[in-house]
Amino acid sequence: MFRPDEYFNLFVCGLCVVMSLGLLQKPINLRKILLACILLSLGYIQFVTVLISSRLVYHYPGFYYSSLPFGYSLSPLVYFYIRSFMQEAPKFKRRDLLHFVPALPLAGIYFNYRTLPRTDMILKIDMFYDGLSSFGLWICLNILVYTLYAVFIGKALIKVFHRENPLHRRLVRLFLLLLSWAILLTARVISMRWRIDLLWRIVDCAICLELLLFYFHLQRYPVLLSYAHIGNTVKKRSGSSILEGLDTQSLKRNIEIMMDEDRLFCDEDLSLSRFSHALEISSHQLSAFLNEHYGRNFNVFVNGYRIRYACELMNTDSDMSTLSISFACGFNSYSAFFAAFKKETGQSPRDYKNNCK
C-alpha cells in the first residue's frame, strides 16, 4: 500500500504526462518539444522514486537504475529550453547532441543491470537500502552536472536580463523554478544516503508542489512559455513616457508570434486587458504601443488579423459559409464581422467570396 504522500507523487507523475501530451498538440515548435521532454523526464524520475520509497521496487526490479539516463538528460534539456528564449529562431543542431553523449554510459549500466538474474537485481537493491550501492554516487554526479549547467545558464541570463521589463522578470522566475530542482535533488540524495525518511518525504512533496506550480503557470501563460523571447538587443527609448523602459523589438516580435503563429485573434473573448496580461505589460502600454508602432487601436488591430484570416478561408475553402467564417475568425456576431470586413476590404463578405470563385 502507498502512503498519502506517495499517492500525491503518483498523481503528479500522471500530471506530467498530461502536460507533455498537451504541449505536443499543434502548432508544435522546438520549445514545446523540449519542455515536454523535461516534464516526461521529471515525471518518470518521480515514478521510480515512489517505487523505491515504497519498496515496491522489489516487485519491479527492472525499474531500478532506469531513472539515471533520464536524470542526466534533464540537465541539457533544461539548458536548451532556456537557451531557446534567447535565440531569435531556436534550432537544434547536430553538435547539440554531444550534450547527451554522457547519458549513454548510464544507459549502458542500466541495460547491463537488466541482463542480471532477478536474485542479483534484488541484491543490488538491498545494497542501496544498506547505503553501499553505487546508485547514489551516480545521482550525485547527475546533480553536479545539473549544477554546472545551471551556473552556465545563469551567466547567460544575466547578460540579456532587463530588470524593468516585466516579461523578463516573469520568465526568470520560471527559470529559477526549473533550476531550483538541483537543490531539491541534492537534498533527496542526502536523505536517501543517510536514510532520513522524513526529509525524503518532504523533498518529494516539495518537488511535486513545484511541478504543480509549473502546471498552473503553463495553464495561465501558455503563450509565454511557448513563444516569448528575451532579446539581447539594446532597449529603445520611446518618446512616449508610458513606453519608456520596454524592449520594443522583443514586444513587437512576441505580438506577431502570438497573432501569426498562435492565432490568438480567433479567441472571441480576446480583450485589451487579456492580451496585455499575456504580454506581461499594462493595457495602457499595449494601447500606446499599438498606436505608435501600428497606427491602430486594439480593436482595429485585432480585426485586421481576423479579416485577413477570413480572406484566407474564403480563398481556400469555398464551401464554408460567411457566417461560419465570421465565427471561425473570432467575431461574436455576423454584423460586427460584416462592418469590419467592409471597412478593411471595401467589399461585403459575400461579394469578396463571389470574386474568389
C-alpha positions in Angstrom: 0.0 0.0 0.0 1.1 3.5 -0.7 1.3 6.3 1.8 -0.7 9.5 1.2 2.4 11.4 0.0 3.2 8.6 -2.4 -0.3 8.8 -3.9 0.3 12.5 -4.3 3.6 11.7 -6.1 1.8 9.3 -8.5 -0.8 12.0 -9.2 1.9 14.5 -10.2 3.6 11.9 -12.3 0.4 11.4 -14.3 0.0 15.2 -14.5 3.5 15.5 -16.0 2.4 13.0 -18.8 -0.8 15.0 -19.4 1.2 18.3 -19.6 3.6 16.7 -22.0 0.9 15.4 -24.3 -0.8 18.8 -24.2 2.4 20.5 -25.3 2.7 18.2 -28.3 -0.6 19.4 -29.8 -0.3 21.6 -32.9 1.2 24.0 -33.5 4.5 22.3 -32.4 7.8 24.1 -32.1 11.2 23.2 -30.6 10.5 24.9 -27.3 7.3 22.8 -26.8 9.1 19.6 -27.6 12.0 20.4 -25.1 9.5 21.3 -22.3 7.5 18.1 -23.0 10.7 16.0 -22.7 11.6 17.9 -19.4 8.2 17.1 -17.9 8.3 13.5 -19.0 11.8 13.0 -17.5 10.7 14.6 -14.2 7.5 12.5 -14.2 9.4 9.3 -14.8 12.1 10.1 -12.1 9.3 10.8 -9.6 7.6 7.5 -10.5 10.8 5.5 -9.9 11.3 7.4 -6.6 7.9 6.3 -5.5 8.8 2.7 -6.3 12.0 3.0 -4.2 10.5 4.8 -1.3 7.6 2.3 -1.0 9.9 -0.6 -1.6 7.7 -1.8 -4.5 10.9 -1.8 -6.5 11.5 -5.3 -5.1 8.4 -6.4 -7.1 9.5 -4.5 -10.1 13.3 -4.6 -10.0 13.6 -3.7 -13.7 12.8 -0.1 -12.9 15.9 0.3 -10.6 18.7 2.2 -12.4 16.3 3.2 -15.2 16.0 6.8 -14.0 19.7 7.5 -14.3 19.7 8.3 -18.1 16.6 10.5 -17.6 18.3 12.3 -14.7 21.3 13.2 -16.7 19.4 14.1 -19.9 17.4 16.6 -17.7 20.4 19.0 -17.5 20.9 19.6 -21.2 17.1 19.6 -21.8 16.7 22.5 -19.3 19.7 24.2 -20.8 18.4 24.1 -24.4 14.9 25.1 -23.3 16.1 28.2 -21.5 18.6 29.0 -24.3 15.7 28.9 -26.8 14.3 32.1 -25.1 17.5 33.9 -26.0 17.5 32.9 -29.7 15.6 34.7 -32.5 14.9 31.4 -34.3 15.5 28.5 -31.9 17.1 25.5 -33.7 18.6 22.2 -32.6 21.9 21.4 -34.3 23.7 18.1 -34.7 26.5 19.2 -32.5 24.0 19.8 -29.7 23.5 16.0 -29.5 27.0 15.9 -27.9 25.4 17.1 -24.7 23.5 13.9 -24.4 26.5 11.6 -25.1 27.4 11.2 -21.4 24.0 9.7 -20.8 24.9 6.7 -23.0 27.2 5.1 -20.3 24.4 5.4 -17.8 22.0 3.8 -20.3 24.6 1.0 -20.7 24.8 0.5 -16.9 21.0 0.1 -16.8 20.9 -2.4 -19.7 23.7 -4.4 -18.2 21.7 -4.4 -14.9 18.7 -5.8 -16.8 20.7 -8.8 -18.0 21.4 -9.9 -14.4 19.3 -12.7 -12.8 16.5 -11.5 -10.7 18.3 -12.5 -7.5 21.3 -10.3 -8.4 18.9 -7.4 -9.1 17.4 -7.8 -5.6 20.9 -8.0 -4.1 21.8 -4.6 -5.6 18.6 -3.1 -4.3 19.4 -4.5 -0.8 22.8 -2.8 -1.1 21.1 0.5 -1.9 19.0 0.4 1.3 22.1 -0.6 3.2 23.9 2.5 1.9 26.5 0.5 -0.1 25.2 1.0 -3.6 26.8 3.0 -6.4 23.3 4.2 -7.4 23.7 7.2 -5.0 27.1 8.1 -6.5 25.7 8.3 -10.0 22.9 10.5 -8.7 25.4 12.8 -7.1 27.2 13.0 -10.4 24.0 13.9 -12.2 23.4 16.7 -9.6 26.9 18.1 -10.1 26.3 18.2 -13.9 22.9 19.9 -13.4 24.6 22.5 -11.1 27.3 23.3 -13.7 24.6 23.7 -16.4 22.7 26.0 -14.0 25.7 28.2 -13.5 26.3 28.5 -17.2 22.6 29.3 -17.8 22.7 31.9 -15.0 25.6 33.7 -16.6 23.9 33.8 -20.0 20.7 35.2 -18.5 22.5 38.0 -16.6 23.8 39.3 -19.9 20.3 39.8 -21.5 18.1 40.4 -18.5 16.5 43.8 -18.1 15.0 44.3 -14.6 12.5 46.9 -15.7 11.0 44.5 -18.3 8.1 42.6 -16.7 8.2 39.9 -19.3 11.9 39.2 -18.4 11.0 39.1 -14.7 8.2 36.6 -15.2 10.4 34.3 -17.3 13.4 34.5 -15.0 11.1 33.4 -12.1 10.1 30.4 -14.1 13.7 29.6 -15.0 14.7 29.8 -11.3 11.9 27.3 -10.7 13.4 24.9 -13.2 16.9 25.4 -11.8 15.9 25.0 -8.1 15.3 21.3 -8.8 19.1 20.8 -8.4 18.8 21.9 -4.8 15.9 19.6 -4.1 17.6 16.7 -5.8 20.7 17.2 -3.7 18.5 17.1 -0.5 16.9 13.9 -1.8 20.3 12.2 -2.3 21.3 13.2 1.2 18.1 11.8 2.6 18.5 8.6 0.6 22.1 8.1 1.5 21.6 8.5 5.3 18.1 7.1 5.4 16.4 10.3 6.6 12.9 9.2 5.7 11.2 12.4 6.9 13.5 14.6 4.8 13.0 12.3 1.8 9.2 12.7 2.1 9.4 16.5 2.5 11.7 16.8 -0.6 9.5 14.6 -2.7 6.4 16.7 -1.7 8.4 19.9 -2.5 9.3 18.7 -6.0 5.7 17.7 -6.6 4.5 21.1 -5.4 7.0 22.8 -7.8 5.6 20.7 -10.6 2.1 21.7 -9.7 3.1 25.3 -9.6 4.7 24.9 -13.1 1.4 23.3 -14.3 -0.6 26.4 -13.1 1.9 28.7 -14.9 1.6 26.6 -18.0 -2.2 27.0 -17.9 -2.0 30.7 -17.1 0.8 31.7 -19.5 0.8 29.1 -22.3 1.9 31.6 -25.0 4.5 33.0 -22.7 6.2 29.6 -22.1 6.0 28.6 -25.8 6.7 31.8 -27.7 8.1 34.6 -25.5 11.6 35.9 -26.3 14.3 37.5 -24.2 16.3 39.5 -26.8 19.8 40.8 -26.2 19.1 43.9 -28.3 19.6 47.3 -26.9 16.4 48.8 -25.5 14.9 51.6 -27.5 13.7 54.6 -25.6 10.4 55.7 -26.9 9.4 59.3 -27.0 6.2 58.4 -25.0 6.9 58.1 -21.3 4.4 55.2 -20.9 6.6 53.0 -23.1 9.9 54.0 -21.6 12.0 51.0 -20.5 10.1 48.5 -22.7 12.1 46.3 -25.1 10.0 47.3 -28.0 11.7 44.9 -30.5 11.0 41.9 -28.4 7.5 43.1 -27.6 6.7 43.5 -31.3 8.1 40.1 -32.1 6.1 38.5 -29.3 2.9 40.1 -30.6 3.5 38.9 -34.1 4.2 35.4 -32.9 1.0 35.3 -30.8 -1.1 36.6 -33.7 0.6 34.9 -36.7 1.6 31.5 -35.3 -0.8 31.0 -32.3 -3.7 32.9 -33.9 -4.8 34.4 -30.6 -7.2 36.7 -32.5 -9.5 33.7 -33.1 -10.5 33.9 -29.4 -13.7 35.9 -29.5 -13.2 36.9 -25.8 -9.8 38.4 -26.6 -9.7 41.9 -25.0 -7.1 44.6 -24.4 -6.6 43.6 -20.8 -6.2 39.8 -21.6 -3.8 40.5 -24.4 -1.7 42.8 -22.3 -1.7 40.3 -19.5 -0.3 37.6 -21.8 2.4 40.1 -22.8 3.2 41.0 -19.2 2.6 44.7 -19.8 -0.2 47.1 -18.8 -3.2 47.7 -21.0 -2.2 51.4 -21.3 1.3 50.4 -22.5 -0.2 48.0 -25.1 -2.6 50.5 -26.3 0.1 53.1 -26.7 2.4 50.6 -28.4 -0.2 49.6 -31.0 -0.9 53.2 -31.8 2.7 54.2 -32.1 4.0 51.1 -34.0 1.0 50.0 -36.0 -1.1 53.2 -36.2 -4.2 51.4 -34.9 -6.1 51.0 -31.8 -6.6 47.5 -30.2 -9.9 46.6 -31.9 -8.8 47.7 -35.4 -5.5 45.9 -34.9 -7.2 42.6 -33.9 -9.9 42.9 -36.5 -7.3 43.4 -39.2 -5.8 39.9 -38.4 -9.3 38.4 -38.3 -10.3 39.8 -41.7 -7.0 38.6 -43.3 -7.7 35.2 -41.9 -11.3 35.4 -43.2 -10.0 36.2 -46.7 -7.6 33.2 -46.4 -10.5 30.9 -45.5 -12.6 32.2 -48.4 -9.8 31.6 -50.8 -9.0 28.1 -49.6 -12.5 26.8 -48.5 -15.2 27.9 -50.9 -17.8 25.6 -49.2 -17.6 27.4 -45.9 -20.4 29.9 -45.3 -19.6 33.5 -44.5 -21.4 33.1 -41.1 -19.2 30.1 -40.2 -16.1 32.1 -41.3 -17.1 35.0 -39.1 -17.2 32.8 -36.0 -14.0 30.9 -37.0 -12.2 34.2 -37.2 -13.1 35.3 -33.7 -16.2 37.6 -34.3 -19.1 37.0 -31.9 -21.7 38.4 -34.3 -22.1 38.5 -38.0 -23.0 42.2 -38.0 -19.6 43.0 -36.4 -17.9 40.8 -39.0 -19.7 42.5 -41.9 -18.9 46.0 -40.7 -15.2 45.2 -40.0 -14.8 43.3 -43.3 -16.3 46.1 -45.4 -14.2 48.7 -43.6 -11.0 46.7 -44.2 -11.5 45.5 -47.8 -14.1 47.9 -49.2 -16.4 44.9 -50.1 -19.0 42.9 -48.4 -18.1 39.3 -47.4 -20.5 37.8 -50.0 -19.1 40.0 -52.8 -15.5 39.1 -51.8 -16.3 35.4 -51.7 -18.0 35.5 -55.1 -15.0 37.3 -56.6 -12.8 34.5 -55.2 -14.9 31.9 -57.0 
